[in-house]
Amino acid sequence: MKTETGKTFNSTLRSILSQLHRHLYVNEILQMAVTEIPQQFGLDGASIHLYDAKSKQWILQHVFGIPLECGKENISVKIDSDLAFHVLTSGEPWFIPDPLRSSSLLPNSIGYVGIPLVANGEYLGVWSGYAKHSRGWSLTEREFFVELGEHLAVAIENAQLYEQAETKAHRLIAISRVITATRQLGTLDWVLQEIAKVLVQTLGFDLSWIGLIENQSLQGKAGFGKGLKKGTISITFPLHSEVKNSAVECILREKPVVSHSLDMPQAPHFLQWLETLKVHNFAFVPILGSKEALGALGVFYITPHSIQEEDLRVLTSVSEQVAIAIENATLYERVKMSEERYRTLFESTGTSLVILDPQNRFQWVNQAFEALSGYSREELIGKKSFFDFFSQKSQLPLLYGASEIRSPQTTDCEVLFIDRQGKSRHVHLSATLIPDSDDLLVSLMDMTRERELERRLFKSEELAAIGELSAGIAHEIRNPLVAMTTSIALLSEEPSLSPEGQQVLNVLKEEAHHLAAIVDDFLKFARPKKPVWQEENLNQLLHEVVKRHKELVKNEIQWIEAYDPNLPLVELDRHQFQQVITNLILNAVDAMPKGGTLKVSSWYKEEFDGLSVHVAVSDSGVGIREADRTKIFQPFYSTKERGTGMGLAICRRIVSQHGGEISFETEEKKGSTFIVRLPVRASEFVNSNQKGA
């Protein structure tokens, strides 16, 4: 390939990064990395190795342009005989015009580039490129591949986080659907079949099977999956400890049993059944009732996937709900359930549940729905419509699809729920018709936190891409700006300079300083420093900042300090948080050019995610116009004549790094209040969110 100029490489890099940012999933990114990058640089092939934490091996994930007999995807390889191994062990890029040894993956290769993929100090894997013909690697190419490796590692890490968040959301939805199914008054066989569908359709397993204990045998009752026949579902296994059978073993041990292959010793009858299903991996989880084992739940992969620990935890939760369904169905079939027992079951679940009449008015609600809506059941039953709690946008499909909702099949959707205070929440709604009735059973699971995590993930990807690009531009602006400022200072000392020339230089000097302030603020925003955590007396810190500004501010301002004396010590970065409060105070002062009242206060409260502290900075100034309220946290947006527009953007960035939130309340011509909320243990909160993301 001909040597390209730096400008061409930058254009190519932007093109590749643009394609990377359009992909959300790891496999999409890997496929793009081994196909598009080689084509851009005239390479004959590429491969990617990624580290698999479960097997503690480096796995060859994707291959392109390499003969099929040299490697297959998703197989474990001996990296000690592969050039990628040298990149992993050295931790540095490798550029080889002529390989030191022949490669078993590409025997004809006489050109190689290997780039380690590192994100947040951890090795994710190696990207390798191959050329069949001799070629050199220019300095520009080497720098390009190193930078490309950094971006590729970030994209892979973000995709892994997104897939984890998506999987978590799917698991929560599955549990919600299972709870809904178990709360219905249908037959036991119908409930079990609905749960078997959830395991495949929502959790993503290829096949599912549920068996119950009858007459000292495990009898198949329900199953779901492509190609699963009735005769395969209704198989029977004897309950004997001497029989090698994973389904029976999980019941006798009262623990899940997982197999990642068919190599485990199994009874011939059971092994033949597994071979008929053509399974690759499987797991069985016991269904344990309040007094005894009731059966087993099985899930299967016919594709090369592995069953994770989190899968087992979700399956255990599902099996608990199945046990509830079995016991309730048994009671329902034998005797009519008493009203008190029905109400206890209805109230005990943590999911919000309601029963609606044909006019969509409340017949009954549980305590969880009272908490979600903010209304007592006395205010709801017979007085309000269910659709009063939904915004117009999300309400319309429900209203016009009412006949569809009132069908025997369970209806699932995600909508915006509006509580008594007007606060919106994302909820997963499951609605199903109660058998032999026109009434509707609806369950609502609050998904607000999960959606917020997804939003933050998408935002972090956007900021990472824009921040890296823009920060580089800002850095390049700073160097000539320093030269300009120095030159202006030297010219100002010229004795022959006319008064008009001095005036022009003063204007240039002022504008140069203003531009330097913008660049400095932007770099603080685009490349924020990692917080240095230490416990601080927040009240004392606030008082010191206020005291310093009292001495500097000349406006006729009445200062009020109202600090909670019982405020706990807070983990934060002292200098960064001083910057937040300073920016808020300066904004408050600017909002009161003729003077006024400026109040700084603090308090703490116990919230759903733990103990948090709140700091408020209030002013009696001009307030914020309606048109500006959605834009004030955007970088470079300012209503001040000489403002940089970075103050509030930096505040929000710092508060976000501390695991907190910043909000505001305002009224034109009456003033504004900015409220900062921080977790008391910020480092623990931030670390736990990063792991769970």
N, C-alpha and C positions, 0 to 999 in steps of 0.2 A: 504494500500500500504506500502511495506517495506521502511524504511528510506534509502535514497540514499546518496552516498557520494557527497561532493562538486564537485568533478571532473565529476561525472555522471550528476549532475545538469547543469554544464557548457556546457557539450556536448549536453544535451537536449535543453538548451537555444539557442545554436548555430543552432541546427536543426530547432527550431521553428522560429527563426529570419530569417533563410534562406528561409523558406516557406513564411513568411510575405513579404519579399522583392520581391518575385516573383509576388505579386498581386498589381494591380494598382487601383482597385476599392473598395469602402467601403464595399459593400455587400460581395465581395469575402473575404476580411479580416475578417469581422464579422463571416461569415460562418466557416472560418478556425479556428477562436478563440473559437467558442463554440463546435467544433467537435474534432479538433486535440489536444488541450490542455487537456481536460478531459481524453482522451485516454492515453496521456502520463503519467498521474498521478493517474490513477485508480479512477477517479471521475465518478459518475453516471449521471451527467448532468451539463449543464451550460447555462447561459443566459447573454444577454447584453442589458443594457438600455442606450439610447443616448438622449441628450437634443435636442429638436426641437425648434429652435428659433422662428419659425412662430407661432406655437400654444402655446409656452412657457410651454411645458409639457415634462416630461421624458417619452420616448416611449420605450416599449419593442420591440426591433428590431429582435433579433434572439433567438431561444430556441432549445436546444438539450437534449434528454434523459429525458424530463419531460413529464408526461402524458398529452395527448392533451387536456383533459378537464380542465387542470390547467392553460393553457395560449396559446395564438395564436400570431403569428408574426404580427408586424405593428399595434398593438392596444394600445390604451392609457390605462395605469393601474393606480390604486390608490396606489401610492408608500408608503403612510403612513401605509399600512398594509403589507408591504413587507420588508424583511431584507435589500434589497438594499437601502431603504430609510435611514437606520441608517448609512450606509457607506457614502451616499451623505451629510448628515447633519454633520457628524463628520469630514469628510474629511480625514479619516484615514482607513487603511485596517482593516477588521474584520476577525478574525479566531475563530470559535466557535465549540468546540467539541460537545456540546449539546445546541441546540437553546434555547434562552430565552423564545420564544413564538412559537407556531406552525405557519408554513407558508402556506398561502392559495395557493401558487404556487406549493409547494412540501410538502404535509402534512406528508409524511413518512420520510422526511429528518432529520437526526440527526447529520449531519456534514455540515459546511458552510464556505466558504471563499469568501469575497467580497473585490475587489480592485478598488479604485477610478482611473479613467482614466483622467490624467491631462496633458495638453500640453500648454506650454507658459503661465502658471499661470491660465488657464481657464479649468473648469471642462467639459469634453466631455461626461462622463457617468460612468457606473460601469460595471465591469465584475464580474459575480457571478458563483461560482462552488458549486456543491451539492454532498453529499455522503449519501447514505441510511443507512450506518452502522457507528457505533461510531469509531472515529479515532482521533489521536492527530496530531498537526502540529509542526514539528521540527523547530528549529531556521533557519536551512538551507532552509527549504521549505518556511518559511515566507519571508526570504530575496529574494529568487528566485521569488516568486509571486509579490513582490513589484517591483523588477527590470523588470519583464515581463510586468507589468502594464504600466511602463514608456515607454517601447518600443512599446507596443500595441497602446498607446495614440499617439505617434509620427507617427506610421504607418497610423492610422485612419486620423489624421490631414493632412498628406501628400496626402493621397488618396482623401480627400475632396478638397484639393487645385488642385489636378490633374483633378478631375471631373469638377471643376469650370472652369479651363482653357480649357478643352475639350469642355464643353458646350458653352463657349464664342466663341471658334473657329467655332463650328457648326453654331452658330447664325450668325457670320460674313459670312460664306460660304452661308448660306441661303439667306441673304440679297443680296449677289453677284449674286446668281442664280435668285432671283426675279428681280433684276435690268436687268439682261440679258434677261429674259423672256419679261419684259415690253418694252425693246428696239427693239424687233422683230416686223416685219410688218405682222404678221399673223392676223387671225380673233380674235375678242374679246373673243369668247368662248374658242378658243384654248389657248390664253394667261391666262385666268382665270383658266383653267384646269391645266396648267403647274404650276401656283402658288399654287393651291390646293395640287398638288403632293409635292412641296417643303415643305409645312407646315408639312406633314406627314413624308416624307422620310428624310429630313434634320433636322427639329426641333424636331421630335420625338413624335408628337401628334398622337393619334390613328385614329382620323377622322378629316376631315376639310370640310367646307361648305362655299360657297360664294353666296350671293344673291344681286340682283340689284333692285332698285326702278323702277316699271313700273305701270302706271295707278293707283296711290295711293295704291299700294301693294308691298310687298317685295317678289320677285320671285326668287326661287333658280336657279342658272345658272351653278354652278360647284361644284364638291365635290370629295373627294378621301379617301379611307380607306377600310379595309377588310370588306366585307359584305354590303357595301353601294350601294344600288340599284338606278337605274335611277329615279324611281318613288319617292324615298325618297329624292333625290336631288332636284327635280323640284317642291317641295312643295311651296305653296303661303300663305303669312300671310298679313291680312289687316293692314294698317297703322292707327291705332286708339289709342289715348292715354289712353282710358279707358280699353283697352285689356291688361291683364297681360301676357306680352310676352317679354322675355329678348332680343330677336333679334331686335324687334321693339323698345324697351326701349333704347337700346344703340344709335339708330339713332335719336330718339327724344331728348335725353339728350346730344347727341354728346360726349359721354364718354363710355369707356369700361364697360361692365357688367360681373361680375364673379360670378359663383355659385359653391360651394363646395359640393352640394348635390341636390337632387330633392325635398327638403322640402320647397323651396321657393314657394309662391303662383304663379301659372301659369294658363293661359287659357287652357281649356280642350284639344283643338285642338293641341296646342303647347306642352303640357305635354305628350299627346299620341305620338307625334312625337319623343320626347326625350326618352320615354320608348321603342319605336321601335328601336332606336339606341343603347339602353342599356348603356347609358352614366353614368359615375360616377361623373365627374366634367366637367364644360364647361365654355367658355368665348366667348363673342361677342364684336367685335370692329367695330365702325362705319367707313365706307369708305366715307371720306369727300372730295368733289371736291373743286375747287377754289371758287365756288359760292353757292353750295348747297350740301346736303347729297346725295350720289349716291347709297348706299347700306350698307351691313354689311358682316363682315367676322367672321366665327365661327370656333372654335377648340374644340375638345372633347377628354376626357380620358375615356375609358371604363375599365381601371384598376385604382387602388387606388393611383393616383398621384395627386399632388397639382399644381396649376398654380401660378407661382411666378411673382413678380413685374417686373423682368427683361424680362420674357416672354411677358408681356403686352407691354413693351417698344419696343421689337422686332416686335410684331404684329402690333403696331402702325406704325412703319417704313414700314412694309410690306403693310399695308392698304394705306399708302401714295403712295407707288409705284403702288398698284392696281388702285388707283384713277387716277394716271398719265396714266396707261395703258388704263383705260376706256375712259378718255377724248381724248387721242391720237387715239384710235381705232374709236371713234365716228367721229372725224375729218377725219380720213382716209376713212371711209365708205361714208361720205357725199361729201367731196371734196378732190382733190389731194393736199397733204401737200406741201406748198411752199418750195423751196430749202433753203431759209434763216431760216425758222422755224425748218426744219430738222437739219440744222447745229447747231442752237442754242441748241436744245435738246441734240445733240451729244456731244457738247462741255461743257455743263453745269454740267454733272455728274462728280463726283470726281473719278469715276472708270476709269481706262485706257481702251479705246476702240479703235479697229482698224477694218478696212474692207480690206479683202484680195481677190485678184483675183484668178482664178483657178491655177495659177503658184505660189501661196503663196507670191506674192509681194504686197506691200502696195498700196491700192487705196486711203485710207484716214486714218488719225489718229487724235485723239483729244489732247488737251493740256495736259491732265493727262498722256498720253502715252509719249508725248515729254519730260515731266519732269522725267518719269520713265526711259526712254531710254538714255536721254542726247543728243538726236539728234533733230534737227528741222524737221518739216514736209517736207520742201524743200529737205532735205538730205535723206528722207525716201521714199517718194512717187515715185514709178516707178524705184527706184534705189537699194533698199535693199530687201532681202528676210526676211520674218518673222522669219525663223529658224536660221538666223545669230545671234539671241539674246539668244540662248540656248546652254548649255554645251553639249558635245557629249553624255554624259550618259543620259541626259533627252531628248535630241533631237531625238534619234533613234526611240523610240516608236511612236513619233509624225510623223516622216517621213514615216515609214513603215506602219503606221496606217492612212495615209492620206485619204484613201477611206472611212474608218470608220468615221473619223471626218466629212467628207462632206456628212452627212446624215441629214434628217429632224429633228432628235432627238438632243437635247442639249448634248454636250460632256463636261465632267468636269474632270480635273486632276490638280495635283499640280506639278510644275516643277521649276527648277532653271533658273532664268532670269539673263543674263549677260549684264550690261549696258555699256555705252561708255568707262567708266574708268576701265572696267574689274571687277567691283564689282558684286558679286552674291547676288540675292534676291530670297527668296521663294515667288512664286506667285500662287494664285489659278486662273486657266485658265478655262473659259467657252467659248466654240465655238459652233456656230449653223449656219446652212445654212439659208441665207435670202430667204424667200419664192419667188418662180418664178424667181430665179437667181442662178448662179453658184458661187456667191460671198459668203464669209464667214464673219460673225460678231463674233469678239473675244473680250472678256472682261478679264482684268487681275486685280486682287486685291492683293496688297502687303501684304503677311502674314509673313514677316520676323520677326517682333517683337513678334508675337504670337509663332512662332517656337522657338525663343530665350528664351521666358518665359518657354516653355515646357522643353527646354534643361537645363535651370537653375534648374527647379524643379527636373528633373531626377538626375542632378549632386548633388543637395543638399541632396537628399535621399541617394545617394551613399556615399557622404562624411560623413553624419550623422552616417551611419552604421560603416564604416571603422574607422572614427574618434573616436567613442566611444570605439571600441574594441582596436584600436592601442594605444589610450591615456592611457587606463588602463595598457597595457603592458609596455609602457614607464614609467608610474608611478612606477610600480613594479621594473623596472631596476634601477631607481634613488636611491632607498633605499640601496641596496647592493653596489652601486657605491660610495655612500658617505662613507660607511664603508671601502671600498677598498682605497679610497683617504686618509682617516685618518690613516689607517694602514701603507700605504706607507710613509706618513710624519713621523710617529713614528719610523719606521725602518731606515729612512734616518738619524735620530739623534743618532743611535746606534754607539758608539765609536769603537767597534770592527769590524765594517763593512769594507770589503776590497774594494779597488778602483773598481774592477770588479763588485762587488755587488752594489756599489753606481751607477755605470753606468747603470746597469740593472734597478734599482729603478727609475732612471731619465727617462728611456724609458717608464716604466710602468706609471709614474706620468704624462708624456706628453700625452700618449694614453688615460689615464683615464680622463684628462681634455678635450681632444678632444671628447671622448664619452659623457661626461657631456654636452658639448656644443651642440652636436647633439640632445640629449634628451630634453634639454631646448628649442631648436628651434622647435622641433617637437611638444612639448606641447603647444607652442605659436600658432602653426598652427592648431593643432587638437582641442584645447579648447580656441579659441580666446575670449578676453574680449569684452564685449559690448561697442561700442563707447560712449564716454561722449561728447555730442555735445556742441560746443560753437563757436561763431563767431570769426574768426581769420584773421589777416592781413597776407595773405599767402606770400607776398613778404618779409615781415620782418622775418617770420619763415624760409623761404628758405635762406635768407642772414645769419641768425644765424647758421644754419647747415653748410653752406659753410665756414663761418669764423672759426668754430671749427675744420673743417677738414683741412683747410689751415695750421693751427698751428701744426697738427699732422702728416700730410703727408710729407715725406722727398723727394719724387720723384721730378724730374725737370718738374713740371706741370705748364702750363699757365692757370690760372683760369679766366673765363669770366662769368659775371652775366648780364642777359638781361631781366629785369622785366618790365611788362606793368604797368605804373604808375596809370592807371585807373582801375586796377583790383579790382573787388568788394570784400567785406568781404565774407568769405566762412565758412560754417558750417562744422566743422570736429573735430576729436579727436586729439589734438595737439601732444600728445606723440606717438600715433600710426602713424600719418603721418610723424613725424620726423624719425621714424624707417624706413618707406618706402624710404624716400629721402636718409637717411644714407646708406641703403643697395645698392641703385642705384649708389651713389657716390663711395662707396668702390669697387663695381664691375667695375666701370669706371677706377678707379685708378689701379686695378689689371690688367686691359686690356692694360695698358700703362707702363710696367715695366721700359722702358727707357725714360719715360716722354712723354709729348704731350700736347694737348689742351683739357680742360674739361669745358664745357659750361652748365650753368643752366639757364633756361629761363621760362617765364610765359606769358600767354595771355588768353583772354576769347572770347567767341563767342555765338551767339544765334543759338540754334539748334532746331530740331523738338520736343524735349521733354523739352525745356526750356533753361535758361541761364546756361552755363557750363564754367569751367575754365580748362586750360591745363597747365601742368608742364612738361618740357622736360629736360632730363639729357643726354648730348651728349659727346662722347669721340672720339679721333682720334686713337684708339688702333687697335688691331688685328681683330676686328669684330667677328662675330659668324659663325661658319661653317654651311654649308647647312644641314648636318646630325643632328646637335644639335638644330636647330631652333624650331622644333615641341616639344622638350622635356624640354626646359629650365625652364618652370614653374612647372614641375613635382617635387613633394617632393623627396628629396634625390638624385636628379640628379645634378651632378656637374662636371665641366671640370677642376677644381682646385685640386691640389694634396692633400691639407689639407682642402678642403671646406666641409661644412655639406650638401650642396645641398638643403637648406631650405630657403635661402634668398629671391629668387624670388617667391617661393610658398607662403611665408608669405606676401610679397608685394601684390600679387594678391588677397590673402584672405582679407587683410585689405582694399584694394581699393574696392573690391566687397562689403564689409560691409558698405562702404560709398556710395554705389549706383553707383560706377564709373567703369571705364575700364582701363586696362593697355595694351599697345601694344608696338611694337618696329620695328625699321627699321635698317637694317645692311648691310654692304658690307665688305667682307673679306679683310683684310689688310688696310682698310680705316676707320673703326670705326663703332660705333653703337649709336642709339638714342632711349631711352625709354621714352614713352609719357604716362602720367597719366591724365585721363579725369575725372573730378568730377562735379556733379551738385552743383550749388551754395547753394541750400537749401537741403542738403543731408538728413536730418532727415525726411523732408516731402516726398522726393522722395522715400526713403527706405520704409517708412510706407505705402505709396500709392501702391507701388509694392507688398508689402506683402499682402495687402488687395485684390488686383486685381489678385493675383496669383491663 
